[in-house]
C-alpha cells in the first residue's frame, strides 16, 4: 500500500513538473500576450474602431493568454523538443565540450591507428 501511494505521488509530481516546464517554455510567448493587452487597454482609438469596450473582455483575455502560453510551451516541448535543442546549443557554445570532443576525436583516431597496425600484423 505504501509503495502504491509513493508511485502515485511520483506520477503526480512528474505531471506537475511537466506542466510547469511547458509553461516555462511558453513564457517567452508571454511578451506577445503582454503587448496585446497593452494595446487593448491603452488604445482608445482601437476601442472606438471596434465599437466595444475591450476592457471588459480582459476577464477572458488573460486566462486565454495563459492558455496560449501553455499551448506554446507544449508545442516547444513536444514538437520542437526544446530541451534537446537547448542542450545541443549549450554544447556547441561550451569551450569545455569543444575541447572534450576534440580530445575524444584524437583518442578515437589513435585507437583506430592502433587497430589498423594490429590487424596488419
Backbone as ProteinMPNN parsed JSONL, in Angstrom:
{"seq_chain_A": "XXXXXXXXXXXXXXXXXXXXXXXXXXXXXXXXXXXXXXXXXXXXXXXXXXXXXXXXXXXXXXXXXXXXXXXXXXXXXXXXXXXXXXXXXXXXXXXXXXXXXXXXXXXXXXXXXXXXXXXXX", "coords_chain_A": {"N_chain_A": [[0.826, -1.204, 0.0], [1.913, 1.247, 0.823], [3.92, 1.596, -1.098], [2.381, 1.89, -3.388], [1.149, 4.368, -2.948], [3.391, 6.016, -2.964], [4.207, 5.667, -5.611], [2.016, 6.79, -6.961], [2.177, 9.437, -6.024], [4.654, 10.096, -7.114], [4.06, 9.995, -9.844], [2.206, 12.112, -10.012], [3.857, 14.188, -9.221], [5.67, 14.226, -11.345], [3.893, 14.826, -13.424], [2.993, 17.44, -12.686], [5.437, 18.793, -12.759], [6.038, 18.549, -15.474], [3.997, 20.126, -16.587], [4.668, 22.632, -15.515], [7.162, 22.929, -16.693], [6.437, 23.116, -19.382], [4.973, 25.471, -19.282], [7.013, 27.208, -18.584], [8.575, 27.047, -20.893], [6.816, 28.212, -22.685], [6.749, 30.729, -21.744], [8.196, 32.71, -23.003], [6.512, 33.461, -24.975], [4.798, 35.03, -23.625], [5.462, 37.687, -23.8], [4.323, 38.55, -26.174], [1.64, 38.306, -25.51], [1.477, 40.174, -23.401], [2.064, 42.526, -24.819], [-0.149, 42.653, -26.519], [-2.218, 42.95, -24.632], [-1.47, 45.425, -23.632], [-1.896, 47.084, -25.839], [-4.66, 46.808, -26.11], [-5.673, 47.852, -23.675], [-4.623, 50.429, -23.611], [-5.273, 51.843, -25.875], [-7.553, 54.007, -26.922], [-8.555, 54.657, -29.374], [-8.612, 52.246, -30.74], [-10.595, 50.942, -29.331], [-12.81, 52.513, -29.976], [-12.871, 52.076, -32.731], [-13.458, 49.32, -32.923], [-15.867, 49.323, -31.692], [-16.645, 48.46, -29.169], [-16.326, 47.881, -25.633], [-13.307, 47.004, -24.72], [-12.01, 46.598, -22.378], [-13.639, 45.203, -20.654], [-13.442, 42.69, -21.654], [-11.093, 41.704, -20.72], [-11.233, 39.944, -18.632], [-11.674, 37.552, -19.913], [-9.579, 37.522, -21.738], [-7.109, 37.414, -20.355], [-7.015, 34.767, -19.03], [-7.15, 33.251, -21.403], [-4.829, 34.088, -22.614], [-2.913, 32.968, -20.856], [-3.499, 30.289, -21.321], [-2.752, 30.113, -24.006], [-0.022, 30.598, -23.714], [0.721, 28.281, -22.331], [0.035, 26.391, -24.301], [1.841, 27.095, -26.324], [4.204, 26.442, -25.001], [3.785, 23.681, -24.763], [3.879, 22.966, -27.458], [6.559, 23.686, -27.96], [7.77, 21.828, -26.319], [6.89, 19.234, -27.189], [6.975, 19.197, -30.047], [9.124, 20.806, -31.051], [11.076, 19.949, -29.376], [12.486, 21.273, -27.243], [14.207, 21.027, -25.006], [16.221, 19.218, -25.799], [17.23, 20.636, -27.964], [18.168, 22.945, -26.709], [20.152, 21.829, -25.152], [21.907, 20.9, -27.139], [22.683, 23.364, -28.272], [23.943, 24.511, -26.07], [26.105, 22.776, -25.756], [27.459, 23.224, -28.173], [28.324, 25.83, -27.746], [29.964, 25.691, -25.561], [33.179, 25.892, -24.309], [34.499, 23.928, -22.901], [33.177, 21.557, -23.697], [33.798, 21.601, -26.408], [36.599, 21.311, -26.356], [36.681, 18.818, -25.085], [35.369, 17.167, -26.975], [37.154, 17.425, -29.116], [39.413, 16.242, -28.0], [38.431, 13.648, -27.607], [38.033, 12.925, -30.268], [40.711, 12.868, -31.161], [41.666, 10.769, -29.543], [40.082, 8.66, -30.473], [40.972, 8.541, -33.124], [43.641, 7.751, -32.701], [43.226, 5.261, -31.496], [42.028, 3.912, -33.621], [44.173, 3.932, -35.413], [45.98, 2.299, -34.003], [44.503, -0.045, -34.017], [44.437, -0.58, -36.765], [47.188, -1.058, -37.176], [47.523, -3.358, -35.626], [45.861, -5.179, -36.955], [47.171, -5.427, -39.371], [49.395, -6.911, -38.811]], "CA_chain_A": [[0.0, 0.0, 0.0], [2.805, 2.41, 0.919], [4.59, 1.724, -2.39], [1.395, 2.391, -4.339], [0.989, 5.805, -2.698], [4.615, 6.666, -3.446], [4.178, 5.675, -7.075], [1.031, 7.784, -7.373], [2.743, 10.76, -5.77], [5.724, 10.32, -8.093], [3.415, 10.306, -11.127], [1.657, 13.454, -9.915], [4.986, 15.118, -9.2], [6.171, 14.326, -12.711], [2.868, 15.524, -14.203], [3.038, 18.867, -12.372], [6.678, 19.361, -13.269], [5.917, 18.646, -16.938], [3.173, 21.291, -16.905], [5.472, 23.811, -15.195], [8.196, 23.004, -17.725], [5.801, 23.614, -20.605], [4.654, 26.883, -19.074], [8.28, 27.936, -18.65], [8.95, 27.148, -22.306], [5.902, 29.134, -23.336], [6.827, 32.04, -21.116], [8.7, 33.691, -23.963], [5.344, 33.92, -25.729], [4.08, 35.967, -22.769], [5.758, 39.039, -24.278], [3.309, 38.853, -27.184], [0.377, 38.492, -24.789], [1.561, 41.457, -22.699], [1.973, 43.6, -25.809], [-1.549, 42.698, -26.952], [-3.003, 43.547, -23.553], [-1.122, 46.837, -23.569], [-2.594, 47.758, -26.938], [-6.099, 46.819, -25.828], [-6.023, 48.738, -22.561], [-4.106, 51.788, -23.76], [-5.663, 52.493, -27.123], [-8.964, 54.383, -27.009], [-8.946, 54.643, -30.785], [-8.933, 50.867, -31.089], [-11.894, 50.637, -28.73], [-13.827, 53.197, -30.782], [-12.903, 51.418, -34.042], [-14.148, 48.035, -32.802], [-17.227, 49.571, -31.236], [-16.964, 47.747, -27.924], [-15.42, 48.144, -24.521], [-12.406, 45.863, -24.645], [-11.555, 46.391, -21.004], [-14.474, 44.179, -20.026], [-13.027, 41.392, -22.176], [-9.836, 41.282, -20.105], [-11.54, 38.759, -17.809], [-11.494, 36.394, -20.79], [-8.316, 37.577, -22.465], [-5.987, 36.996, -19.512], [-6.915, 33.293, -18.987], [-6.849, 32.743, -22.744], [-3.399, 34.341, -22.801], [-2.163, 31.94, -20.137], [-3.698, 29.025, -22.034], [-1.913, 30.17, -25.203], [1.359, 30.442, -23.263], [0.912, 26.846, -22.061], [-0.002, 25.684, -25.593], [3.118, 27.352, -26.985], [5.172, 25.614, -24.286], [3.53, 22.284, -25.152], [4.429, 22.857, -28.81], [8.018, 23.703, -27.839], [8.188, 20.595, -25.651], [6.59, 18.014, -27.957], [7.311, 19.274, -31.469], [10.458, 21.357, -31.251], [11.998, 19.247, -28.455], [13.292, 22.407, -26.795], [15.269, 20.631, -24.07], [17.327, 18.646, -26.568], [17.831, 21.689, -28.78], [18.924, 23.808, -25.8], [21.367, 21.087, -24.784], [22.811, 20.935, -28.296], [23.243, 24.703, -28.393], [24.865, 24.717, -24.949], [27.317, 22.011, -26.054], [28.164, 23.924, -29.251], [28.891, 27.078, -27.25], [30.796, 25.434, -24.39], [34.586, 25.633, -24.613], [34.859, 22.648, -22.285], [32.698, 20.478, -24.558], [34.569, 21.637, -27.665], [37.888, 20.687, -26.051], [36.432, 17.405, -24.802], [35.09, 16.473, -28.237], [38.408, 17.372, -29.888], [40.253, 15.231, -27.355], [37.856, 12.331, -27.906], [38.333, 12.649, -31.676], [42.118, 12.465, -31.226], [41.786, 9.427, -28.943], [39.466, 7.709, -31.395], [41.888, 8.415, -34.255], [44.784, 6.95, -32.267], [42.757, 3.882, -31.305], [41.849, 3.335, -34.956], [45.513, 3.686, -35.96], [46.483, 1.097, -33.328], [43.705, -1.173, -34.518], [44.946, -0.88, -38.109], [48.507, -1.649, -37.021], [47.387, -4.73, -35.12], [45.251, -6.041, -37.953], [48.146, -5.64, -40.45], [50.38, -7.924, -38.396]], "C_chain_A": [[0.866, 1.262, 0.0], [3.508, 2.668, -0.41], [3.645, 2.299, -3.439], [1.19, 3.894, -4.181], [2.206, 6.56, -3.2], [4.637, 6.743, -4.975], [3.192, 6.706, -7.597], [1.557, 9.203, -7.177], [3.85, 11.088, -6.766], [5.14, 10.666, -9.46], [2.848, 11.723, -11.122], [2.768, 14.498, -9.929], [5.524, 15.316, -10.615], [5.187, 15.075, -13.603], [2.939, 17.026, -13.955], [4.326, 19.506, -12.87], [6.625, 19.514, -14.783], [5.087, 19.861, -17.327], [3.93, 22.582, -16.622], [6.541, 24.022, -16.258], [7.611, 23.576, -19.017], [5.446, 25.087, -20.467], [5.922, 27.721, -19.142], [8.756, 28.095, -20.093], [8.09, 28.172, -23.032], [5.987, 30.548, -22.811], [7.37, 33.108, -22.064], [7.566, 34.254, -24.817], [4.556, 34.963, -24.941], [4.337, 37.411, -23.18], [4.707, 39.455, -25.3], [1.969, 39.121, -26.51], [0.374, 39.841, -24.072], [1.432, 42.633, -23.666], [0.534, 43.759, -26.29], [-2.427, 43.347, -25.895], [-2.718, 45.04, -23.421], [-1.849, 47.623, -24.645], [-4.085, 47.88, -26.624], [-6.447, 47.831, -24.747], [-5.611, 50.179, -22.782], [-4.656, 52.52, -24.977], [-7.178, 52.751, -27.15], [-9.452, 54.348, -28.459], [-9.329, 53.24, -31.237], [-10.298, 50.477, -30.53], [-13.027, 51.292, -29.52], [-13.99, 52.495, -32.123], [-13.676, 50.104, -33.981], [-15.556, 48.181, -32.264], [-17.608, 48.811, -29.977], [-15.958, 48.127, -26.856], [-14.55, 46.901, -24.326], [-11.927, 45.59, -23.233], [-12.378, 45.314, -20.314], [-14.104, 42.78, -20.521], [-11.75, 40.866, -21.533], [-10.053, 40.057, -19.221], [-11.385, 37.488, -18.632], [-10.096, 36.354, -21.407], [-7.148, 37.068, -21.626], [-5.915, 35.464, -19.388], [-6.6, 32.68, -20.348], [-5.371, 32.944, -23.045], [-2.552, 33.299, -22.101], [-2.306, 30.578, -20.813], [-2.836, 28.988, -23.298], [-0.435, 30.014, -24.852], [1.646, 28.966, -23.01], [0.932, 26.063, -23.371], [1.302, 25.873, -26.36], [4.221, 26.517, -26.324], [5.016, 24.146, -24.632], [4.099, 22.021, -26.544], [5.953, 22.793, -28.762], [8.533, 22.398, -27.229], [8.044, 19.393, -26.571], [7.077, 18.061, -29.4], [8.754, 19.709, -31.68], [11.509, 20.591, -30.451], [13.013, 20.246, -27.909], [14.426, 22.0, -25.865], [16.474, 20.082, -24.821], [18.023, 19.718, -27.394], [18.657, 22.638, -27.908], [20.228, 23.133, -25.388], [22.379, 21.107, -25.925], [23.476, 22.305, -28.444], [24.242, 24.989, -27.279], [26.182, 23.986, -25.198], [28.128, 22.706, -27.147], [28.894, 25.165, -28.736], [29.865, 26.884, -26.088], [32.229, 25.111, -24.809], [35.016, 24.274, -24.058], [34.424, 21.492, -23.177], [33.458, 20.437, -25.882], [35.924, 20.978, -27.456], [37.726, 19.186, -25.812], [36.201, 16.617, -26.094], [36.334, 16.37, -29.107], [39.332, 16.303, -29.314], [39.729, 13.825, -27.664], [38.102, 11.948, -29.368], [39.783, 12.202, -31.846], [42.303, 11.056, -30.667], [41.221, 8.374, -29.882], [40.357, 7.48, -32.615], [43.082, 7.537, -33.893], [44.396, 5.494, -32.048], [42.572, 3.206, -32.652], [43.193, 3.041, -35.619], [46.131, 2.442, -35.322], [45.77, -0.149, -33.824], [44.19, -1.578, -35.907], [46.313, -1.535, -38.058], [48.441, -3.106, -36.559], [46.779, -5.673, -36.139], [46.185, -6.323, -39.131], [49.133, -6.731, -40.102], [49.809, -9.252, -38.431]], "O_chain_A": [[0.591, 2.218, -0.725], [3.676, 3.819, -0.81], [4.055, 3.1, -4.279], [1.071, 4.612, -5.174], [2.072, 7.629, -3.796], [5.034, 7.755, -5.552], [3.482, 7.417, -8.559], [1.403, 10.061, -8.046], [3.97, 12.229, -7.211], [5.665, 11.533, -10.158], [2.987, 12.454, -12.102], [2.646, 15.549, -10.558], [5.799, 16.442, -11.03], [5.598, 15.873, -14.446], [2.945, 17.809, -14.906], [4.31, 20.639, -13.352], [7.117, 20.506, -15.321], [5.422, 20.557, -18.286], [3.847, 23.529, -17.404], [6.797, 25.151, -16.676], [8.228, 24.423, -19.663], [5.596, 25.861, -21.413], [5.911, 28.82, -19.695], [9.277, 29.145, -20.471], [8.577, 28.909, -23.889], [5.373, 31.462, -23.362], [7.032, 34.285, -21.932], [7.648, 35.376, -25.317], [3.746, 35.695, -25.509], [3.498, 38.276, -22.928], [4.251, 40.598, -25.287], [1.25, 40.046, -26.887], [-0.616, 40.571, -24.126], [0.765, 43.621, -23.36], [0.054, 44.881, -26.45], [-3.273, 44.185, -26.205], [-3.621, 45.826, -23.133], [-2.362, 48.711, -24.384], [-4.692, 48.927, -26.845], [-7.411, 48.585, -24.887], [-6.205, 51.078, -22.185], [-4.498, 53.737, -25.073], [-7.973, 51.838, -27.372], [-10.615, 54.047, -28.729], [-10.26, 53.066, -32.023], [-11.063, 49.765, -31.181], [-14.083, 50.69, -29.709], [-15.11, 52.332, -32.607], [-14.462, 49.803, -34.88], [-16.358, 47.253, -32.371], [-18.789, 48.548, -29.751], [-14.875, 48.633, -27.15], [-15.016, 45.876, -23.827], [-11.488, 44.483, -22.922], [-11.855, 44.586, -19.47], [-14.425, 41.789, -19.864], [-11.362, 39.722, -21.765], [-9.155, 39.227, -19.077], [-11.001, 36.45, -18.094], [-9.509, 35.285, -21.574], [-6.284, 36.359, -22.142], [-4.846, 34.899, -19.62], [-5.864, 31.697, -20.432], [-4.732, 32.087, -23.654], [-1.583, 32.796, -22.671], [-1.35, 29.805, -20.871], [-2.257, 27.952, -23.625], [0.32, 29.381, -25.59], [2.688, 28.453, -23.42], [1.757, 25.165, -23.538], [1.811, 24.934, -26.972], [5.071, 25.952, -27.012], [6.011, 23.436, -24.78], [4.722, 20.987, -26.783], [6.569, 21.963, -29.43], [9.611, 21.925, -27.589], [8.985, 18.611, -26.716], [7.548, 17.049, -29.919], [9.511, 19.057, -32.399], [12.687, 20.584, -30.807], [14.222, 20.093, -28.083], [15.509, 22.58, -25.935], [17.614, 20.435, -24.519], [19.248, 19.72, -27.517], [19.727, 23.085, -28.321], [21.271, 23.778, -25.286], [23.572, 21.307, -25.698], [24.675, 22.398, -28.707], [25.267, 25.63, -27.509], [27.253, 24.509, -24.889], [29.354, 22.771, -27.058], [29.964, 25.51, -29.238], [30.527, 27.838, -25.679], [32.464, 24.172, -25.57], [35.805, 23.563, -24.68], [35.189, 20.554, -23.398], [33.729, 19.361, -26.413], [36.357, 20.175, -28.282], [38.535, 18.385, -26.28], [36.763, 15.539, -26.283], [36.552, 15.351, -29.763], [39.959, 15.549, -30.059], [40.512, 12.918, -27.949], [38.349, 10.781, -29.671], [40.057, 11.262, -32.592], [43.017, 10.243, -31.253], [41.819, 7.314, -30.063], [40.484, 6.35, -33.088], [43.49, 6.681, -34.678], [45.163, 4.592, -32.383], [42.927, 2.038, -32.808], [43.343, 2.029, -36.303], [46.736, 1.623, -36.015], [46.394, -1.192, -34.021], [44.338, -2.765, -36.198], [46.578, -2.469, -38.814], [49.19, -3.963, -37.029], [47.141, -6.849, -36.185], [46.026, -7.331, -39.819], [49.655, -7.406, -40.989], [50.491, -10.226, -38.114]]}, "name": "protein", "num_of_chains": 1, "seq": "XXXXXXXXXXXXXXXXXXXXXXXXXXXXXXXXXXXXXXXXXXXXXXXXXXXXXXXXXXXXXXXXXXXXXXXXXXXXXXXXXXXXXXXXXXXXXXXXXXXXXXXXXXXXXXXXXXXXXXXXX"}
